[in-house]
Amino acid sequence: MATVPEGGHTSVRSMLPILGASTIGTAIEWYDFFLYGFLAATVFPKIFFPTLDPVAGTIASFTTNFVGFLARPIGGAFFGWFGDRVGRKSTLIATLLLMGIATALMGFLPGYAQIGLAAPILLSILRFLQGAGVGGEWGGSVLLSLEYGDDRRRGFWTSWPQTGVPVGLALAAVAVLAFQAIFPGTAFESIGWRIPFFLSVLLILVGLYIRLRILETPSFRRIKQEGRVSHIPVFEVFRHYWREIILSALLRSAEQAPFYLFTTFILSYGVKTLKLNSGLLYTGLIVTALFSFVMMPTYSAISDRIGRRRWYMIGCVLMAIWAFPYFILLQTKIAVIVVVAMVLSVSLFHDWLYGHIPHWSWRPVLHVDCSVYHFHVGSLVHLHGPPEGVCRQGRR
């Protein structure tokens, strides 16, 4: 079983099992979430909305994608309550199972040609369950690292579960590229797209094995022993921290809205408007994820030194400036320049803002609930998901 000494300085070596459990599980869940987003931009309009023209089919497909974001605050609320009542470890196991089962079922789902309108309805229901799983996963995973780590490097510790995003992004892109090569043309649209969803089952088994080996966090064990477990954390969060929820959700617009432009919209825009090869775009996402895995904890470690508020404000300005060069570079349609634009958009500008966000939410008794409301409400407001760091112990 993985344990970490309570209090004082926490070494990287002692944190490795915890970081591994939170990051790998998070990566698996984001693999499932991104896989859907990729196919919603390319395959699902033909499979589930064939009666609509291409533009309307794409809009309908992205609408089902939005259902996942709508579910994230709901999943965050439920699993936040569950995590603050039962524990972080149990929450992480439950969210992993929910996401894995919903994703695997998508692989079995018949298309519109087989079952008619029931196909997109069932797809939306499964996407909702995916969103609920991600909603609970995020808060539990970052808080696992936060509660085991020390305060001096809080931004650095909590950035590692965040790296599950680029890892999941890369895994999903690799899976799509691989099975497009194995099942070229119409074969991918008939059977090839389903196999990456089936592979989720194997990834879930790996995640469960790792997470079952860790212990409950010291903070939660102490709260439970002292009888300070909140009975209705949802109401307490909104009663005492509603201002922080609204402010932090709006704050996240600087990184959340651009991220889905950089990773999902780019597929539809690149293929249909710029006439770029989808393989180039998926390759660009893989390269982007590799850089992001390094840059995210690096930026977060810097924020530990110079202060998160100053670091975030600088990043917001850089993100605003980047909007215009980004599209100019894409419109060159030169492969190398397009990939460079994709890499810079995420690994420089987005990661500057994203990695250290979990540090902003810490209130042990309401830990999971406080985390998820900021992250997932912010995501939903900007068309992608739930909230994360609402309650903060201190201000910088």
C-alpha positions as semicolon CSV with decimal commas, in nm:
position;residue;x (nm);y (nm);z (nm)
1;M;0,000;0,000;0,000
2;A;0,120;0,350;-0,080
3;T;0,168;0,577;0,218
4;V;0,318;0,921;0,268
5;P;0,439;1,069;0,596
6;E;0,202;1,322;0,744
7;G;0,314;1,679;0,793
8;G;0,647;1,847;0,727
9;H;0,846;1,818;0,405
10;T;0,720;1,570;0,149
11;S;0,976;1,412;-0,084
12;V;0,917;1,340;-0,451
13;R;0,998;0,975;-0,389
14;S;0,731;0,936;-0,121
15;M;0,476;1,107;-0,344
16;L;0,537;0,892;-0,651
17;P;0,270;0,626;-0,570
18;I;0,014;0,898;-0,500
19;L;0,097;1,098;-0,809
20;G;0,091;0,780;-1,015
21;A;-0,249;0,676;-0,886
22;S;-0,408;1,017;-0,944
23;T;-0,238;1,093;-1,277
24;I;-0,283;0,755;-1,445
25;G;-0,648;0,732;-1,347
26;T;-0,710;1,087;-1,465
27;A;-0,533;1,016;-1,794
28;I;-0,760;0,717;-1,855
29;E;-1,072;0,921;-1,792
30;W;-0,956;1,201;-2,020
31;Y;-0,873;0,945;-2,287
32;D;-1,239;0,843;-2,279
33;F;-1,360;1,204;-2,277
34;F;-1,135;1,325;-2,561
35;L;-1,202;1,017;-2,773
36;Y;-1,567;1,114;-2,787
37;G;-1,479;1,476;-2,872
38;F;-1,252;1,371;-3,159
39;L;-1,511;1,143;-3,316
40;A;-1,790;1,396;-3,261
41;A;-1,597;1,625;-3,493
42;T;-1,528;1,366;-3,764
43;V;-1,729;1,039;-3,752
44;F;-2,042;1,078;-3,541
45;P;-2,225;1,316;-3,780
46;K;-2,230;1,036;-4,041
47;I;-2,313;0,753;-3,796
48;F;-2,574;0,915;-3,573
49;F;-2,704;1,211;-3,780
50;P;-2,696;1,090;-4,143
51;T;-3,028;1,254;-4,234
52;L;-2,887;1,602;-4,170
53;D;-2,664;1,795;-4,408
54;P;-2,291;1,794;-4,311
55;V;-2,299;2,128;-4,130
56;A;-2,617;2,050;-3,935
57;G;-2,485;1,702;-3,858
58;T;-2,166;1,847;-3,712
59;I;-2,365;2,094;-3,501
60;A;-2,589;1,813;-3,374
61;S;-2,285;1,599;-3,296
62;F;-2,120;1,878;-3,098
63;T;-2,449;1,930;-2,916
64;T;-2,427;1,574;-2,781
65;N;-2,066;1,655;-2,692
66;F;-2,194;1,949;-2,486
67;V;-2,413;1,710;-2,286
68;G;-2,092;1,579;-2,131
69;F;-2,003;1,928;-2,012
70;L;-2,353;1,980;-1,877
71;A;-2,313;1,662;-1,672
72;R;-1,979;1,759;-1,522
73;P;-2,113;1,995;-1,250
74;I;-2,382;1,738;-1,167
75;G;-2,129;1,458;-1,139
76;G;-1,905;1,693;-0,946
77;A;-2,185;1,769;-0,699
78;F;-2,272;1,404;-0,642
79;F;-1,918;1,270;-0,620
80;G;-1,813;1,579;-0,425
81;W;-2,072;1,485;-0,163
82;F;-1,962;1,122;-0,187
83;G;-1,594;1,211;-0,151
84;D;-1,651;1,440;0,146
85;R;-1,865;1,177;0,318
86;V;-1,704;0,845;0,225
87;G;-1,351;0,934;0,117
88;R;-1,131;1,032;-0,175
89;K;-1,016;0,680;-0,262
90;S;-1,369;0,536;-0,293
91;T;-1,471;0,831;-0,510
92;L;-1,183;0,777;-0,749
93;I;-1,268;0,410;-0,789
94;A;-1,637;0,486;-0,851
95;T;-1,568;0,755;-1,113
96;L;-1,322;0,532;-1,296
97;L;-1,580;0,254;-1,319
98;L;-1,858;0,487;-1,431
99;M;-1,647;0,638;-1,706
100;G;-1,513;0,301;-1,822
101;I;-1,852;0,134;-1,844
102;A;-2,013;0,428;-2,029
103;T;-1,724;0,444;-2,277
104;A;-1,724;0,070;-2,349
105;L;-2,100;0,076;-2,411
106;M;-2,048;0,347;-2,675
107;G;-1,846;0,097;-2,873
108;F;-2,147;-0,137;-2,887
109;L;-2,399;0,135;-2,974
110;P;-2,580;0,083;-3,310
111;G;-2,603;0,378;-3,547
112;Y;-2,903;0,570;-3,678
113;A;-2,936;0,328;-3,971
114;Q;-3,003;0,040;-3,730
115;I;-3,221;0,184;-3,453
116;G;-3,318;0,530;-3,576
117;L;-3,364;0,818;-3,332
118;A;-3,282;0,592;-3,036
119;A;-2,916;0,594;-3,145
120;P;-2,840;0,965;-3,081
121;I;-3,057;0,957;-2,767
122;L;-2,860;0,665;-2,621
123;L;-2,536;0,832;-2,731
124;S;-2,635;1,145;-2,538
125;I;-2,718;0,942;-2,227
126;L;-2,380;0,769;-2,235
127;R;-2,207;1,102;-2,293
128;F;-2,390;1,237;-1,988
129;L;-2,253;0,949;-1,779
130;Q;-1,904;1,019;-1,914
131;G;-1,937;1,380;-1,809
132;A;-2,057;1,283;-1,463
133;G;-1,756;1,054;-1,425
134;V;-1,512;1,327;-1,525
135;G;-1,695;1,568;-1,295
136;G;-1,618;1,355;-0,993
137;E;-1,276;1,239;-1,112
138;W;-1,113;1,576;-1,136
139;G;-1,183;1,690;-0,780
140;G;-1,089;1,358;-0,623
141;S;-0,763;1,316;-0,814
142;V;-0,620;1,662;-0,755
143;L;-0,723;1,655;-0,389
144;L;-0,552;1,320;-0,344
145;S;-0,225;1,487;-0,444
146;L;-0,303;1,807;-0,257
147;E;-0,383;1,642;0,074
148;Y;-0,079;1,415;0,064
149;G;0,162;1,690;-0,044
150;D;0,316;1,973;0,156
151;D;0,214;2,339;0,132
152;R;0,550;2,462;0,004
153;R;0,508;2,291;-0,335
154;R;0,131;2,275;-0,351
155;G;0,113;2,404;-0,708
156;F;0,369;2,147;-0,823
157;W;0,200;1,850;-0,653
158;T;-0,147;1,933;-0,782
159;S;-0,021;1,991;-1,137
160;W;0,054;1,620;-1,186
161;P;-0,308;1,502;-1,198
162;Q;-0,355;1,787;-1,444
163;T;-0,099;1,621;-1,672
164;G;-0,355;1,344;-1,713
165;V;-0,517;1,582;-1,964
166;P;-0,228;1,578;-2,218
167;V;-0,166;1,208;-2,157
168;G;-0,531;1,129;-2,224
169;L;-0,524;1,363;-2,524
170;A;-0,223;1,181;-2,671
171;L;-0,367;0,835;-2,605
172;A;-0,695;0,926;-2,776
173;A;-0,516;1,077;-3,077
174;V;-0,286;0,773;-3,109
175;A;-0,583;0,537;-3,090
176;V;-0,772;0,722;-3,363
177;L;-0,465;0,741;-3,590
178;A;-0,380;0,373;-3,538
179;F;-0,725;0,242;-3,616
180;Q;-0,768;0,478;-3,909
181;A;-0,457;0,312;-4,053
182;I;-0,580;-0,041;-3,973
183;F;-0,934;0,030;-4,099
184;P;-0,895;0,279;-4,385
185;G;-1,179;0,467;-4,549
186;T;-1,532;0,350;-4,482
187;A;-1,407;0,057;-4,272
188;F;-1,317;0,303;-3,996
189;E;-1,667;0,452;-4,006
190;S;-1,828;0,108;-3,978
191;I;-1,611;-0,074;-3,722
192;G;-1,273;0,095;-3,671
193;W;-1,404;0,382;-3,457
194;R;-1,554;0,137;-3,208
195;I;-1,233;-0,040;-3,106
196;P;-1,075;0,255;-2,916
197;F;-1,388;0,257;-2,699
198;F;-1,345;-0,115;-2,626
199;L;-0,982;-0,057;-2,527
200;S;-1,105;0,163;-2,245
201;V;-1,190;-0,154;-2,051
202;L;-0,823;-0,258;-2,039
203;L;-0,717;0,089;-1,930
204;I;-0,978;0,091;-1,654
205;L;-0,844;-0,236;-1,515
206;V;-0,496;-0,084;-1,497
207;G;-0,631;0,224;-1,321
208;L;-0,829;0,020;-1,070
209;Y;-0,526;-0,195;-0,983
210;I;-0,321;0,116;-0,908
211;R;-0,589;0,301;-0,712
212;L;-0,687;0,006;-0,497
213;R;-0,330;0,003;-0,362
214;I;-0,335;0,351;-0,209
215;L;-0,467;0,452;0,134
216;E;-0,715;0,725;0,222
217;T;-0,558;1,072;0,254
218;P;-0,425;1,187;0,596
219;S;-0,649;1,496;0,592
220;F;-0,968;1,298;0,541
221;R;-0,873;1,036;0,802
222;R;-0,813;1,314;1,052
223;I;-1,142;1,489;0,971
224;K;-1,331;1,162;1,007
225;Q;-1,168;1,084;1,341
226;E;-1,259;1,429;1,469
227;G;-1,619;1,394;1,350
228;R;-1,600;1,702;1,126
229;V;-1,736;1,536;0,810
230;S;-1,988;1,767;0,642
231;H;-2,336;1,615;0,607
232;I;-2,462;1,843;0,327
233;P;-2,145;1,985;0,163
234;V;-2,328;2,106;-0,150
235;F;-2,542;2,350;0,047
236;E;-2,250;2,461;0,262
237;V;-2,037;2,538;-0,043
238;F;-2,305;2,750;-0,210
239;R;-2,404;2,916;0,115
240;H;-2,055;3,028;0,214
241;Y;-1,858;3,038;-0,112
242;W;-2,100;3,134;-0,389
243;R;-1,899;3,445;-0,474
244;E;-1,582;3,241;-0,512
245;I;-1,766;2,992;-0,734
246;I;-1,883;3,266;-0,971
247;L;-1,551;3,451;-0,976
248;S;-1,336;3,143;-1,022
249;A;-1,566;3,005;-1,292
250;L;-1,530;3,331;-1,486
251;L;-1,158;3,335;-1,416
252;R;-1,121;3,002;-1,592
253;S;-1,249;3,142;-1,921
254;A;-0,892;3,238;-2,008
255;E;-0,785;2,875;-2,037
256;Q;-1,099;2,661;-2,066
257;A;-1,263;2,818;-2,372
258;P;-0,939;2,830;-2,574
259;F;-0,843;2,473;-2,481
260;Y;-1,136;2,315;-2,663
261;L;-1,073;2,539;-2,963
262;F;-0,714;2,414;-2,964
263;T;-0,797;2,043;-2,927
264;T;-1,147;1,972;-3,063
265;F;-1,264;2,259;-3,282
266;I;-0,931;2,243;-3,466
267;L;-1,028;1,902;-3,606
268;S;-1,349;2,022;-3,766
269;Y;-1,207;2,359;-3,871
270;G;-0,882;2,212;-4,002
271;V;-1,039;1,933;-4,208
272;K;-1,354;2,103;-4,340
273;T;-1,244;2,466;-4,376
274;L;-0,867;2,453;-4,424
275;K;-0,877;2,115;-4,603
276;L;-0,591;1,980;-4,390
277;N;-0,530;1,608;-4,352
278;S;-0,681;1,474;-4,029
279;G;-0,369;1,264;-3,973
280;L;-0,161;1,583;-3,956
281;L;-0,392;1,731;-3,693
282;Y;-0,392;1,417;-3,478
283;T;-0,012;1,405;-3,504
284;G;-0,001;1,768;-3,397
285;L;-0,214;1,686;-3,092
286;I;0,023;1,402;-2,996
287;V;0,330;1,628;-3,022
288;T;0,142;1,895;-2,828
289;A;0,061;1,649;-2,550
290;L;0,426;1,544;-2,516
291;F;0,535;1,903;-2,464
292;S;0,241;1,972;-2,236
293;F;0,329;1,683;-2,005
294;V;0,661;1,858;-1,931
295;M;0,551;2,220;-1,933
296;M;0,248;2,190;-1,707
297;P;0,437;2,090;-1,388
298;T;0,722;2,324;-1,484
299;Y;0,494;2,628;-1,495
300;S;0,326;2,518;-1,174
301;A;0,661;2,492;-0,994
302;I;0,740;2,847;-1,109
303;S;0,404;2,966;-0,977
304;D;0,500;2,826;-0,635
305;R;0,791;3,070;-0,634
306;I;0,654;3,391;-0,782
307;G;0,289;3,363;-0,674
308;R;-0,010;3,224;-0,856
309;R;-0,201;3,548;-0,901
310;R;0,084;3,726;-1,080
311;W;0,161;3,418;-1,290
312;Y;-0,203;3,378;-1,394
313;M;-0,243;3,744;-1,491
314;I;0,063;3,730;-1,714
315;G;-0,074;3,415;-1,876
316;C;-0,411;3,579;-1,944
317;V;-0,244;3,862;-2,132
318;L;-0,035;3,619;-2,336
319;M;-0,341;3,409;-2,421
320;A;-0,529;3,716;-2,547
321;I;-0,238;3,821;-2,766
322;W;-0,201;3,469;-2,907
323;A;-0,555;3,454;-3,052
324;F;-0,463;3,638;-3,372
325;P;-0,126;3,475;-3,455
326;Y;-0,281;3,132;-3,392
327;F;-0,531;3,152;-3,677
328;I;-0,283;3,329;-3,905
329;L;-0,038;3,039;-3,862
330;L;-0,309;2,779;-3,922
331;Q;-0,417;2,950;-4,243
332;T;-0,071;2,907;-4,394
333;K;-0,165;2,536;-4,429
334;I;0,205;2,449;-4,407
335;A;0,234;2,127;-4,205
336;V;0,528;2,230;-3,984
337;I;0,382;2,572;-3,908
338;V;0,041;2,422;-3,828
339;V;0,197;2,177;-3,581
340;V;0,405;2,455;-3,421
341;A;0,089;2,663;-3,377
342;M;-0,087;2,367;-3,212
343;V;0,205;2,300;-2,978
344;L;0,240;2,663;-2,870
345;S;-0,133;2,707;-2,816
346;V;-0,150;2,435;-2,552
347;S;0,196;2,371;-2,410
348;L;0,281;2,740;-2,374
349;F;-0,032;2,950;-2,340
350;H;-0,289;2,705;-2,200
351;D;-0,053;2,519;-1,965
352;W;0,075;2,848;-1,827
353;L;-0,271;2,894;-1,678
354;Y;-0,399;2,542;-1,619
355;G;-0,146;2,343;-1,419
356;H;-0,165;2,521;-1,084
357;I;-0,541;2,586;-1,077
358;P;-0,620;2,304;-0,826
359;H;-0,412;2,480;-0,560
360;W;-0,673;2,753;-0,547
361;S;-0,929;2,526;-0,383
362;W;-0,862;2,406;-0,037
363;R;-1,102;2,365;0,251
364;P;-1,047;2,016;0,401
365;V;-1,398;1,955;0,534
366;L;-1,552;2,050;0,198
367;H;-1,248;1,964;-0,008
368;V;-1,397;1,770;-0,299
369;D;-1,707;1,984;-0,327
370;C;-1,513;2,309;-0,323
371;S;-1,282;2,178;-0,591
372;V;-1,537;2,053;-0,838
373;Y;-1,765;2,357;-0,835
374;H;-1,500;2,600;-0,949
375;F;-1,358;2,369;-1,218
376;H;-1,677;2,229;-1,364
377;V;-1,901;2,535;-1,346
378;G;-1,621;2,723;-1,519
379;S;-1,605;2,453;-1,784
380;L;-1,980;2,455;-1,839
381;V;-1,995;2,833;-1,864
382;H;-1,734;2,816;-2,140
383;L;-1,892;2,515;-2,315
384;H;-1,699;2,234;-2,161
385;G;-1,745;2,111;-1,812
386;P;-1,741;2,158;-1,425
387;P;-1,557;2,374;-1,146
388;E;-1,253;2,324;-0,938
389;G;-1,090;2,561;-0,695
390;V;-1,359;2,757;-0,523
391;C;-1,258;2,763;-0,160
392;R;-0,915;2,884;-0,075
393;Q;-0,745;2,877;0,262
394;G;-0,533;3,178;0,186
395;R;-0,496;3,447;-0,073
396;R;-0,180;3,536;-0,263
